[in-house]
């Protein structure tokens, strides 16, 4: 086998370049603290790292969704709590006005305060979030109002599902096909089937952030209408209409009936149950957040194992590469002098 002078030089230079690259790669790993800085460093590990990063990013997004959901539920809870307070005040007035010592003039004067309570409750039932979306309109968050004046019973109010509008905007029919009775949900955790049921019960991966106002403010077993109803039909059995009936009773100078107080009690019970459900949803958001954070810690440990550099091993590898580079350089200087012409001098 013939070994030329060019071969000596080529092999020497190639060896020096390889060792220089090894030194530079190790220096990069030590400076970044990562064993894998490019796909070529470890293709299998790179694929696993990308998958882990995607999962951790998803968990972080679920956490953000949970924060948004909690902010919406706080608004809803605040509106319900305010309504409960207003309704309790109305109940106190109803009991007070039931006393025979009060005159018709006293009841008419009390009706003015009840009217203020009606306006406050109406405001809460049509409450909007910071984005201007109705929180008690189910999925129809961009509707004009969640509760509007009942065209069939002037002076009373109906949920948006109870009225419709024609081309001119006039309310006409008793059913709005555009009104969605559902609710809005956000995903706060991983889902095994990625399916959403009409009710979020038993689905910990999603949480309801808006409620159907008809369910929240309806009164189970209500005895509406009372004797003061002047409309052409039966008004919806909701909190607002009970207060309207109460006000009408006082304006007529009459004593509030037991049905009025009973319906207020039923409304307070229903609102308290809805408020408790909201608290349960808030707790579920917190539980999902804590579970996600625990899972993310485990994923981070796995990613660090795949990606991060062992500093002790890295320094050792750098020392070996530097020594190998020095040896290659010294060998090259020796080989450089191995020429036939040097012996012929």
Secondary structure, 3 states (H helix, E strand, C coil): CCCCHHHHHHHHHHHHHHHHHHHHHHHHHHHHCECCCCHHHCHHHHHHHHHHHHHHHHHHHHHHHHHHHHHHHHHHHHHHHHHHHHHHHHHHHHHHHCCCCCCHHHHHHHHHHHHHHHHHHHHHHCCECCCCCECCECCCCCCCCCEEECCCCCCCEEEHHHCCECCCCCECCCCCCCCCCCCCEEECCCCCCCCCCCCCCCCCCEEECCCEHHHHHECCCCCCCCCCCCCCCCCCCEHHHHHHHHHHHHHCCCCCCHHHHHHHHHHHHHHHHHHHHHHHHHHHHHHHHHHHHHHHHHHHHHHHHHHECCHHHHHHHHHHHHHHHHHHHHHHHHHHCCCHHHHCC
